[in-house]
Amino acid sequence: MTQVDTRPQAGDTVRGVNAPDGPGVRDKGLGSRSVGLMGSAVIGISTVAPVYCLTSTLGSTAGEVGLQMPAIFLAGFLPMLLVAFAYRELNRVMPDCGTSFTWTVKAFGPRVGWMCGWGLVIATIIVLSNLAGVATTYFWLLAGRLTGNDAISALDDNKAVHILTCLVLIAIATAISYRGMTATKGVQYALVGLQLVVLAIFVTMAFQKAGSGSFDTGLDFSWSWMNPFAVQSFAAFTAGLSLSIFMYWGWDACLTANEETTGSAKTPGRAALIAMLVLVASYLATGIAAQMAVGSGDKGLGLANPDNSDNVFAVLGEPVMGLVLGIFLSLAVFASAAASLQTTFIPVARTVLAMSSYEALPASFAKVHPRFKSPGRATVVAGLSTGVFYTVMTLLSENVLIDTIYALGLMICFYYSITAFACAWYFRRELLRSTRDFVYKGLCPVLGGVLLTGVFGKTLYDMWDPAYGSGSSVGGVGSVFVIAVGLLLLGVVLMAAMQRRSPAFFRGEVLTKETPALVVQD
């Protein structure tokens, strides 16, 4: 279909308000007022994929920190909440779909902003490929269970069938995202609703099983589970914290849809906080219920059993919920991965759109579909990139794919922490204006940024060890370290290439550092 180039020029207006002196934030031509508060919160929850995160990390977290798993879920929530305040405050004055990229350019200049945007884009591509792989595995597992034919489930072991199915699911998710926020919102209400309802049933039945002592490994609840200082070692604590932080990643999709949200200056921030509260409540309830029902040990149905930990719900579904409802739990995991696969296109496509609109990427990505009001070109390219990335990684080595996923945590801490510090620096002249400004524009963002920077540094150090991740190495250095640092350096190379192609952006002539914030009146 025909695409419309909505690339504005310096001095253009934003939502009918004249831009500040010099180049300011720009309207991208996206469909305004397409999503309300509830729809925005649902998109944030969907992008995180709570049921998928729980099935893939409950066991791993229990293996690292034992009974302190609920405490680690709270510990991981803290830096995410602090960073969410930074996003909220920045969005109030600059509701721009470029979010981290745009805001860090305004605070620290074009090069830091470009790398922050790159961190978000590459992290999202990694997540998209992983979600597609998980959705594919559960598609065939569910098909086998519904038909009672193990041979159908075994089709996922055929690499050609797996890759082809994965590419089909990516294509479907890309097509829905291409049709804009209205189509996305309708699909997400159903898929997120299914996830939360099935998860609530699992929690209820797990508590019932724990009360009746159905499993020998079950435990009585103890408030000591909520004490993060009871973790046996600092190394175990940081490993568990890294897993917990990953479980909350994606809530900022609420903010990247800000130009399409009713009340763009306030609604996305409120939606992000709602999504975060739903997530932490879901994680705590599920973690406590599962731990009470089957324990966190490495025997039998225990969460830390190596045979169970990679996919907890696949093992616990039938024992806790019975055969029929257990199938619904598998369906919920598939829905979780599929829903997140679709909504995760939102942040990457809109970040690329914004970077292109401000001349930090080629102009072709700034085109918005005239009918669907979505970043059509950016969405399609994100889908193609995901398909190519997953196919190449799968064909190269299963270890390479696993290590790429492990490298994700570094990317998340990288761009979240920069954005948090950007908030405090951008508002530095306002911090003493009131207690609220000091807390929400300064203290909370800085604390969140410091915590995530600490996790970044510790993770980078641990990645050097070949034992981290799949256990593979390159020249004696852990493969995860090589992949993570290599992807960041690739961003530096691409940035240098774009600097030659678009010098105006890197001279600060397109999106200016220190330009007074544009206040949007809703």
RODO-2510 file (C-alpha; in nm, 4 decimals, decimal comma):
residues 522
     n   res          X          Y          Z
     1     m     0,0000     0,0000     0,0000
     2     t     0,1004     0,3598    -0,0472
     3     q     0,2916     0,5129     0,2432
     4     v     0,2835     0,8802     0,3318
     5     d     0,6050     1,0560     0,4310
     6     t     0,5218     1,2524     0,7436
     7     r     0,8734     1,3733     0,8048
     8     p     0,8352     1,7293     0,9434
     9     q     1,0921     2,0029     0,9280
    10     a     1,2478     2,2218     1,1943
    11     g     0,9975     2,4620     1,3431
    12     d     0,6971     2,2394     1,2692
    13     t     0,4160     2,2315     1,5251
    14     v     0,3316     1,9555     1,7681
    15     r    -0,0366     1,8927     1,8437
    16     g    -0,1222     2,2445     1,7373
    17     v     0,1303     2,4106     1,9683
    18     n     0,4218     2,5972     1,8181
    19     a     0,7524     2,4240     1,8768
    20     p     1,0118     2,5963     2,0960
    21     d     1,2772     2,8190     1,9472
    22     g     1,4927     2,5981     1,7316
    23     p     1,4084     2,2409     1,6402
    24     g     1,1774     2,0696     1,8918
    25     v     0,9816     1,7481     1,9316
    26     r     0,7711     1,6626     1,6284
    27     d     0,4393     1,5089     1,5425
    28     k     0,4855     1,1827     1,3483
    29     g     0,1404     1,1474     1,1914
    30     l     0,0350     0,8530     1,4099
    31     g    -0,3319     0,7960     1,4898
    32     s    -0,4033     1,0183     1,7889
    33     r    -0,6465     0,9160     2,0640
    34     s    -0,6552     0,5531     1,9487
    35     v    -0,5967     0,4085     2,2972
    36     g    -0,7313     0,4980     2,6415
    37     l    -0,5996     0,4278     2,9900
    38     m    -0,7184     0,0669     3,0042
    39     g    -0,5963    -0,0151     2,6537
    40     s    -0,2575     0,1370     2,7276
    41     a    -0,2213    -0,0624     3,0513
    42     v    -0,3227    -0,3820     2,8698
    43     i    -0,0535    -0,3196     2,6078
    44     g     0,2056    -0,2759     2,8825
    45     i     0,1014    -0,5995     3,0565
    46     s     0,0908    -0,7886     2,7278
    47     t     0,4383    -0,6789     2,6240
    48     v     0,5824    -0,8094     2,9514
    49     a     0,4066    -1,1471     2,8923
    50     p     0,3539    -1,2397     3,2597
    51     v     0,2510    -1,6044     3,2107
    52     y     0,5454    -1,6704     2,9780
    53     c     0,7850    -1,4940     3,2186
    54     l     0,6586    -1,6991     3,5111
    55     t     0,6843    -2,0360     3,3397
    56     s     1,0380    -1,9635     3,2203
    57     t     1,1827    -1,7954     3,5319
    58     l     1,0046    -1,9291     3,8413
    59     g     1,2288    -2,2353     3,8466
    60     s     1,5482    -2,0494     3,7602
    61     t     1,4858    -1,7877     4,0294
    62     a     1,4080    -2,0538     4,2900
    63     g     1,7300    -2,2297     4,1902
    64     e     1,9297    -1,9127     4,2538
    65     v     1,7690    -1,7771     4,5742
    66     g     1,5618    -2,0642     4,7131
    67     l     1,2772    -1,9642     4,9432
    68     q     1,3555    -1,5944     4,8947
    69     m     1,2033    -1,5995     4,5454
    70     p     0,9074    -1,3717     4,6446
    71     a     1,1530    -1,1253     4,8005
    72     i     1,3541    -1,1166     4,4781
    73     f     1,0377    -1,0411     4,2810
    74     l     0,9898    -0,7389     4,5067
    75     a     1,3561    -0,6408     4,4760
    76     g     1,3344    -0,6485     4,0959
    77     f     1,0165    -0,4428     4,1079
    78     l     1,1872    -0,1591     4,2982
    79     p     1,4283    -0,0323     4,0264
    80     m     1,1578    -0,0775     3,7630
    81     l     0,9163     0,1346     3,9686
    82     l     1,1798     0,4039     4,0231
    83     v     1,2561     0,4158     3,6508
    84     a     0,8833     0,4242     3,5742
    85     f     0,8637     0,7539     3,7649
    86     a     1,1368     0,8924     3,5370
    87     y     0,9404     0,7866     3,2288
    88     r     0,6245     0,9408     3,3681
    89     e     0,7860     1,2771     3,4385
    90     l     0,9607     1,2964     3,1016
    91     n     0,6437     1,1964     2,9211
    92     r     0,4529     1,4786     3,0914
    93     v     0,6619     1,7387     2,9095
    94     m     0,7627     1,5400     2,5977
    95     p     0,4981     1,2828     2,4953
    96     d     0,7099     1,1606     2,2058
    97     c     0,7012     0,8018     2,0735
    98     g     1,0820     0,8007     2,0655
    99     t     1,0758     0,7934     2,4503
   100     s     1,4244     0,6894     2,5681
   101     f     1,5894     0,8025     2,2457
   102     t     1,4215     1,1437     2,2332
   103     w     1,4539     1,2149     2,6033
   104     t     1,8220     1,1226     2,6314
   105     v     1,9039     1,3337     2,3250
   106     k     1,7377     1,6280     2,4972
   107     a     1,9330     1,5626     2,8175
   108     f     2,2732     1,4350     2,7038
   109     g     2,2990     1,5082     2,3342
   110     p     2,2657     1,3137     2,0071
   111     r     2,5324     1,0433     2,0547
   112     v     2,4193     0,9229     2,3962
   113     g     2,0597     0,9412     2,2751
   114     w     2,1367     0,7421     1,9612
   115     m     2,3032     0,4643     2,1621
   116     c     2,0136     0,4604     2,4083
   117     g     1,7719     0,4170     2,1171
   118     w     1,9939     0,1421     1,9757
   119     g     1,9886    -0,0409     2,3099
   120     l     1,6080    -0,0416     2,3053
   121     v     1,5879    -0,1542     1,9425
   122     i     1,8357    -0,4423     1,9710
   123     a     1,6886    -0,5597     2,3027
   124     t     1,3445    -0,5687     2,1428
   125     i     1,4639    -0,7643     1,8387
   126     i     1,6198    -1,0245     2,0713
   127     v     1,2978    -1,0496     2,2726
   128     l     1,0830    -1,0752     1,9601
   129     s     1,2878    -1,3676     1,8297
   130     n     1,2724    -1,5426     2,1661
   131     l     0,8970    -1,4899     2,1987
   132     a     0,8427    -1,6256     1,8497
   133     g     1,0409    -1,9377     1,9388
   134     v     0,8458    -1,9929     2,2612
   135     a     0,5106    -1,9358     2,0875
   136     t     0,6107    -2,1918     1,8243
   137     t     0,7051    -2,4542     2,0826
   138     y     0,3780    -2,4079     2,2708
   139     f     0,1779    -2,4103     1,9486
   140     w     0,2940    -2,7618     1,8683
   141     l     0,2759    -2,8737     2,2330
   142     l    -0,0822    -2,7522     2,2527
   143     a    -0,1706    -2,9104     1,9180
   144     g    -0,0340    -3,2431     2,0409
   145     r    -0,2285    -3,2260     2,3672
   146     l    -0,5551    -3,1310     2,1999
   147     t    -0,5272    -3,4179     1,9511
   148     g    -0,3758    -3,6653     2,1958
   149     n    -0,1004    -3,7292     1,9414
   150     d     0,2572    -3,7022     2,0703
   151     a     0,3856    -3,7161     1,7136
   152     i     0,2321    -3,3755     1,6485
   153     s     0,4037    -3,2276     1,9540
   154     a     0,7288    -3,3797     1,8288
   155     l     0,7066    -3,1729     1,5091
   156     d     0,8618    -2,8885     1,7059
   157     d     1,1841    -3,0926     1,7215
   158     n     1,2072    -3,0750     1,3431
   159     k     1,4200    -2,7664     1,2850
   160     a     1,2693    -2,6871     0,9444
   161     v     0,9112    -2,7140     1,0763
   162     h     1,0009    -2,5098     1,3831
   163     i     1,1576    -2,2265     1,1842
   164     l     0,8751    -2,2197     0,9275
   165     t     0,6088    -2,2068     1,2019
   166     c     0,8052    -1,9364     1,3798
   167     l     0,8208    -1,7248     1,0643
   168     v     0,4446    -1,7633     1,0114
   169     l     0,3735    -1,6436     1,3666
   170     i     0,6082    -1,3468     1,3191
   171     a     0,4300    -1,2603     0,9936
   172     i     0,0872    -1,2713     1,1636
   173     a     0,2067    -1,0526     1,4522
   174     t     0,3644    -0,8077     1,2078
   175     a     0,0418    -0,7867     1,0061
   176     i    -0,1679    -0,7080     1,3158
   177     s     0,0786    -0,4420     1,4308
   178     y     0,0860    -0,2985     1,0787
   179     r    -0,2888    -0,2340     1,0999
   180     g    -0,2376     0,0089     1,3864
   181     m    -0,3314     0,0495     1,7495
   182     t    -0,7024    -0,0165     1,7059
   183     a    -0,6412    -0,3695     1,5749
   184     t    -0,3694    -0,4260     1,8336
   185     k    -0,5949    -0,3185     2,1213
   186     g    -0,8782    -0,5528     2,0220
   187     v    -0,6530    -0,8590     2,0034
   188     q    -0,4796    -0,7743     2,3307
   189     y    -0,7939    -0,7445     2,5415
   190     a    -0,8754    -1,1080     2,4631
   191     l    -0,5246    -1,2488     2,5020
   192     v    -0,4350    -1,0600     2,8208
   193     g    -0,7745    -1,1413     2,9712
   194     l    -0,7178    -1,5116     2,9027
   195     q    -0,3730    -1,4987     3,0649
   196     l    -0,4869    -1,3307     3,3846
   197     v    -0,7969    -1,5469     3,4280
   198     v    -0,6058    -1,8755     3,3840
   199     l    -0,3264    -1,7487     3,6090
   200     a    -0,5822    -1,6626     3,8797
   201     i    -0,7269    -2,0145     3,8530
   202     f    -0,3777    -2,1654     3,8840
   203     v    -0,3017    -1,9561     4,1943
   204     t    -0,6333    -2,0473     4,3576
   205     m    -0,5888    -2,4196     4,2921
   206     a    -0,2226    -2,4111     4,4017
   207     f    -0,3292    -2,2609     4,7355
   208     q    -0,5927    -2,5351     4,7661
   209     k    -0,3335    -2,8053     4,6955
   210     a    -0,0993    -2,6487     4,9513
   211     g    -0,3771    -2,6404     5,2134
   212     s    -0,4599    -3,0072     5,1602
   213     g    -0,0932    -3,1139     5,1543
   214     s    -0,1330    -3,2785     4,8150
   215     f     0,2416    -3,2825     4,7416
   216     d     0,5180    -3,4063     4,9695
   217     t     0,7438    -3,1128     4,8805
   218     g     0,4869    -2,8472     4,9767
   219     l     0,5667    -2,5838     5,2408
   220     d     0,3872    -2,3664     5,4935
   221     f     0,4005    -1,9944     5,4227
   222     s     0,6605    -1,7917     5,6099
   223     w     0,7104    -1,4143     5,6183
   224     s     1,0851    -1,4826     5,5966
   225     w     1,0305    -1,5505     5,2260
   226     m     0,9854    -1,1748     5,1846
   227     n     1,3309    -1,0907     5,3248
   228     p     1,5845    -1,0292     5,0428
   229     f     1,8714    -1,0121     5,2940
   230     a     1,8243    -1,3808     5,3701
   231     v     1,9622    -1,4820     5,0280
   232     q     2,2675    -1,6998     5,0875
   233     s     2,5184    -1,4932     4,8859
   234     f     2,5531    -1,1666     4,6979
   235     a     2,6236    -1,3582     4,3751
   236     a     2,2965    -1,5481     4,4153
   237     f     2,1147    -1,2240     4,4919
   238     t     2,2394    -1,0461     4,1783
   239     a     2,1666    -1,3509     3,9622
   240     g     1,8115    -1,3648     4,0961
   241     l     1,7737    -0,9884     4,0600
   242     s     1,8769    -1,0049     3,6936
   243     l     1,6070    -1,2649     3,6320
   244     s     1,3522    -1,0558     3,8198
   245     i     1,4337    -0,7399     3,6234
   246     f     1,3849    -0,9331     3,2996
   247     m     1,0391    -1,0361     3,4225
   248     y     0,9271    -0,6722     3,4368
   249     w     1,0813    -0,5565     3,1110
   250     g     0,8377    -0,4243     2,8510
   251     w     0,6078    -0,2045     3,0599
   252     d     0,7465     0,1005     2,8766
   253     a     0,5481    -0,0025     2,5676
   254     c     0,2740     0,2107     2,7291
   255     l     0,4952     0,5146     2,6809
   256     t     0,6013     0,4445     2,3221
   257     a     0,2324     0,4550     2,2264
   258     n     0,1980     0,7987     2,3896
   259     e     0,1277     0,9887     2,0667
   260     e    -0,1653     0,7525     2,0019
   261     t    -0,3086     0,7686     2,3541
   262     t    -0,5928     0,9840     2,4821
   263     g    -0,4372     1,2328     2,7212
   264     s    -0,0876     1,1709     2,5876
   265     a     0,0894     1,3720     2,8585
   266     k    -0,0577     1,1846     3,1563
   267     t    -0,2342     0,8646     3,0499
   268     p     0,0739     0,6609     2,9408
   269     g     0,2519     0,7233     3,2718
   270     r    -0,0550     0,6209     3,4692
   271     a    -0,0978     0,3114     3,2501
   272     a     0,2639     0,2106     3,3106
   273     l     0,2168     0,2288     3,6876
   274     i    -0,1067     0,0259     3,6656
   275     a     0,0699    -0,2371     3,4549
   276     m     0,3568    -0,2541     3,7048
   277     l     0,1192    -0,3058     3,9991
   278     v    -0,0718    -0,5817     3,8161
   279     l     0,2578    -0,7525     3,7320
   280     v     0,4076    -0,7452     4,0810
   281     a     0,0799    -0,8687     4,2324
   282     s     0,0629    -1,1530     3,9783
   283     y     0,4249    -1,2535     4,0336
   284     l     0,4011    -1,2499     4,4134
   285     a     0,0731    -1,4432     4,4208
   286     t     0,1966    -1,7056     4,1747
   287     g     0,5398    -1,7403     4,3348
   288     i     0,4004    -1,7823     4,6863
   289     a     0,1242    -2,0209     4,5745
   290     a     0,3639    -2,2383     4,3716
   291     q     0,6201    -2,2438     4,6521
   292     m     0,3577    -2,3446     4,9075
   293     a     0,2196    -2,6155     4,6788
   294     v     0,5401    -2,7846     4,5595
   295     g     0,8313    -2,6139     4,7367
   296     s     1,1435    -2,4586     4,5878
   297     g     1,3709    -2,7600     4,6153
   298     d     1,5301    -2,9644     4,3381
   299     k     1,3400    -3,2895     4,4021
   300     g     1,0124    -3,4099     4,2544
   301     l     0,7849    -3,1231     4,1543
   302     g     1,0077    -2,8715     4,3348
   303     l     1,0497    -2,5494     4,1380
   304     a     1,4298    -2,5747     4,1289
   305     n     1,4330    -2,9275     3,9875
   306     p     1,6486    -2,8943     3,6707
   307     d     1,3980    -3,1100     3,4828
   308     n     1,1187    -2,8628     3,5629
   309     s     1,2797    -2,5214     3,5933
   310     d     1,2905    -2,4241     3,2248
   311     n     0,9150    -2,4611     3,1859
   312     v     0,7411    -2,4797     3,5224
   313     f     0,3809    -2,4629     3,4021
   314     a     0,4294    -2,7501     3,1570
   315     v     0,5165    -2,9686     3,4570
   316     l     0,2783    -2,8266     3,7188
   317     g    -0,0256    -2,7683     3,4966
   318     e    -0,1813    -3,1133     3,5168
   319     p    -0,0851    -3,1996     3,8802
   320     v    -0,2221    -2,8679     4,0111
   321     m    -0,5147    -2,8000     3,7757
   322     g    -0,6060    -3,1384     3,6309
   323     l    -0,5909    -3,2530     3,2682
   324     v    -0,8458    -3,0160     3,1113
   325     l    -0,7506    -2,6991     3,2968
   326     g    -0,3853    -2,7937     3,2541
   327     i    -0,4384    -2,7665     2,8800
   328     f    -0,5806    -2,4180     2,9351
   329     l    -0,2615    -2,3283     3,1217
   330     s    -0,0579    -2,4332     2,8178
   331     l    -0,2954    -2,2255     2,6057
   332     a    -0,2323    -1,9291     2,8371
   333     v     0,1445    -1,9622     2,7914
   334     f     0,0982    -1,9700     2,4139
   335     a    -0,1357    -1,6697     2,4340
   336     s     0,1147    -1,4867     2,6530
   337     a     0,4036    -1,5382     2,4114
   338     a     0,1876    -1,4651     2,1054
   339     a     0,0365    -1,1511     2,2594
   340     s     0,3755    -1,0187     2,3625
   341     l     0,5170    -1,1024     2,0200
   342     q     0,2548    -0,8737     1,8677
   343     t     0,2745    -0,5825     2,1120
   344     t     0,6541    -0,5865     2,1321
   345     f     0,6529    -0,4492     1,7766
   346     i     0,5104    -0,1267     1,9232
   347     p     0,8251     0,0044     2,0983
   348     v     1,0728    -0,0978     1,8289
   349     a     0,8669     0,0365     1,5372
   350     r     0,7908     0,3659     1,7088
   351     t     1,1463     0,4167     1,8291
   352     v     1,2723     0,3602     1,4740
   353     l     1,0005     0,5977     1,3457
   354     a     1,1122     0,8689     1,5862
   355     m     1,4816     0,8199     1,5103
   356     s     1,4050     0,8516     1,1412
   357     s     1,1820     1,1568     1,1927
   358     y     1,4714     1,3308     1,3659
   359     e     1,7157     1,2196     1,0907
   360     a     1,9042     0,9751     1,3123
   361     l     1,8064     0,6904     1,0760
   362     p     1,7260     0,6826     0,7021
   363     a     1,4213     0,8876     0,5980
   364     s     1,2288     0,5863     0,4653
   365     f     1,1490     0,4685     0,8192
   366     a     0,9594     0,7919     0,8898
   367     k     0,6674     0,6884     0,6686
   368     v     0,3295     0,6336     0,8335
   369     h     0,0503     0,4324     0,6701
   370     p    -0,2200     0,6767     0,5494
   371     r    -0,5106     0,4541     0,6548
   372     f    -0,3876     0,2673     0,9617
   373     k    -0,1798     0,5579     1,0978
   374     s     0,0949     0,3152     1,2005
   375     p     0,4697     0,3175     1,1287
   376     g     0,4211     0,0690     0,8463
   377     r     0,7739     0,0600     0,7033
   378     a     0,9379     0,0368     1,0467
   379     t     0,6981    -0,2406     1,1543
   380     v     0,7646    -0,4515     0,8451
   381     v     1,1412    -0,4076     0,8752
   382     a     1,1235    -0,5049     1,2446
   383     g     0,9328    -0,8196     1,1478
   384     l     1,1815    -0,9098     0,8751
   385     s     1,4755    -0,8418     1,1074
   386     t     1,3239    -1,0659     1,3744
   387     g     1,2657    -1,3491     1,1287
   388     v     1,6161    -1,3282     0,9860
   389     f     1,7758    -1,2960     1,3311
   390     y     1,5936    -1,6003     1,4711
   391     t     1,6559    -1,8131     1,1636
   392     v     2,0273    -1,7362     1,1519
   393     m     2,0754    -1,7884     1,5254
   394     t     1,8837    -2,1172     1,5194
   395     l     2,0807    -2,2509     1,2232
   396     l     2,4144    -2,1399     1,3672
   397     s     2,3842    -2,3008     1,7070
   398     e     2,1341    -2,3531     1,9847
   399     n     2,4026    -2,2243     2,2221
   400     v     2,4339    -1,8973     2,0292
   401     l     2,0587    -1,8429     2,0524
   402     i     2,0589    -1,9122     2,4273
   403     d     2,3533    -1,6779     2,4860
   404     t     2,1841    -1,4037     2,2850
   405     i     1,8864    -1,4244     2,5199
   406     y     2,1191    -1,4066     2,8224
   407     a     2,2726    -1,0901     2,6739
   408     l     1,9299    -0,9264     2,6838
   409     g     1,9571    -0,8280     3,0507
   410     l     2,2562    -0,6082     2,9769
   411     m     2,0669    -0,4193     2,7048
   412     i     1,7686    -0,3642     2,9351
   413     c     1,9819    -0,2186     3,2164
   414     f     2,1738    -0,0106     2,9602
   415     y     1,8872     0,1922     2,8166
   416     y     1,6686     0,2020     3,1291
   417     s     1,9532     0,3411     3,3425
   418     i     2,0480     0,6057     3,0843
   419     t     1,6844     0,7181     3,0643
   420     a     1,6604     0,7387     3,4431
   421     f     1,9709     0,9581     3,4660
   422     a     1,8430     1,1671     3,1724
   423     c     1,5326     1,2527     3,3753
   424     a     1,7288     1,3860     3,6711
   425     w     1,9658     1,5818     3,4474
   426     y     1,6946     1,7251     3,2253
   427     f     1,4975     1,8538     3,5258
   428     r     1,8025     1,9491     3,7327
   429     r     1,7004     2,3159     3,7557
   430     e     1,3570     2,2197     3,8906
   431     l     1,4576     1,9702     4,1592
   432     l     1,4459     2,2171     4,4470
   433     r     1,1230     2,3789     4,3345
   434     s     0,9092     2,1422     4,5433
   435     t     0,9257     1,8153     4,7377
   436     r     0,7394     1,6403     4,4584
   437     d     0,9885     1,7561     4,1960
   438     f     1,2817     1,6474     4,4098
   439     v     1,1395     1,2999     4,4751
   440     y     0,9928     1,2102     4,1368
   441     k     1,2234     1,3993     3,8999
   442     g     1,5468     1,3534     4,0941
   443     l     1,5653     1,1072     4,3806
   444     c     1,3627     0,8173     4,2380
   445     p     1,5176     0,8271     3,8879
   446     v     1,8736     0,8518     4,0251
   447     l     1,8199     0,5633     4,2672
   448     g     1,6682     0,3525     3,9883
   449     g     1,9538     0,4398     3,7545
   450     v     2,2173     0,3565     4,0181
   451     l     2,0572     0,0193     4,0943
   452     l     2,0362    -0,0757     3,7268
   453     t     2,3911     0,0462     3,6627
   454     g     2,5074    -0,1785     3,9457
   455     v     2,3278    -0,4754     3,7921
   456     f     2,4756    -0,3806     3,4516
   457     g     2,8297    -0,3786     3,5909
   458     k     2,7916    -0,7026     3,7869
   459     t     2,6300    -0,8768     3,4907
   460     l     2,9050    -0,7580     3,2571
   461     y     3,1651    -0,8947     3,4996
   462     d     2,9873    -1,2308     3,5311
   463     m     2,9479    -1,2597     3,1537
   464     w     3,3248    -1,2765     3,1093
   465     d     3,3178    -1,6259     3,2606
   466     p     3,2479    -1,8916     2,9929
   467     a     3,0275    -2,0721     3,2469
   468     y     2,7725    -1,7908     3,2161
   469     g     2,4875    -1,8823     2,9819
   470     s     2,5328    -2,1889     2,7636
   471     g     2,8904    -2,2453     2,8786
   472     s     3,0473    -2,1693     2,5404
   473     s     3,3358    -1,9289     2,4872
   474     v     3,5299    -1,7353     2,2253
   475     g     3,9044    -1,7217     2,2894
   476     g     3,8499    -1,8047     2,6555
   477     v     3,5915    -1,5256     2,6983
   478     g     3,2280    -1,6115     2,7652
   479     s     3,0100    -1,6092     2,4547
   480     v     2,7453    -1,4021     2,6321
   481     f     3,0020    -1,1266     2,6958
   482     v     3,1161    -1,1347     2,3333
   483     i     2,7587    -1,1163     2,2031
   484     a     2,6441    -0,8418     2,4440
   485     v     2,9468    -0,6172     2,3975
   486     g     2,9523    -0,6959     2,0249
   487     l     2,5938    -0,5786     1,9823
   488     l     2,6679    -0,2530     2,1654
   489     l     2,9792    -0,1978     1,9513
   490     l     2,7715    -0,2677     1,6407
   491     g     2,5564     0,0240     1,7511
   492     v     2,8669     0,2448     1,7683
   493     v     2,9613     0,1422     1,4130
   494     l     2,6104     0,2122     1,2805
   495     m     2,6044     0,5440     1,4621
   496     a     2,9337     0,6432     1,2955
   497     a     2,7860     0,5516     0,9564
   498     m     2,4727     0,7586     1,0234
   499     q     2,6852     1,0510     1,1380
   500     r     2,8383     1,0671     0,7921
   501     r     2,4955     1,0396     0,6305
   502     s     2,3021     1,2769     0,8623
   503     p     2,5508     1,5216     1,0146
   504     a     2,2784     1,7728     1,1084
   505     f     2,1310     1,5431     1,3739
   506     f     2,4684     1,4755     1,5310
   507     r     2,5489     1,8476     1,5326
   508     g     2,2363     1,8976     1,7445
   509     e     2,0532     2,0938     1,4761
   510     v     1,7477     1,8647     1,4470
   511     l     1,6642     1,7637     1,8034
   512     t     1,8406     2,0084     2,0306
   513     k     1,9950     1,9383     2,3663
   514     e     1,8612     2,1576     2,6477
   515     t     1,5630     2,2850     2,4448
   516     p     1,2932     2,3878     2,6953
   517     a     1,0363     2,1118     2,7345
   518     l     0,7176     2,1410     2,5329
   519     v     0,4190     2,1368     2,7640
   520     v     0,1223     1,9660     2,6012
   521     q    -0,2241     2,0792     2,7006
   522     d    -0,4790     1,7996     2,6851
***
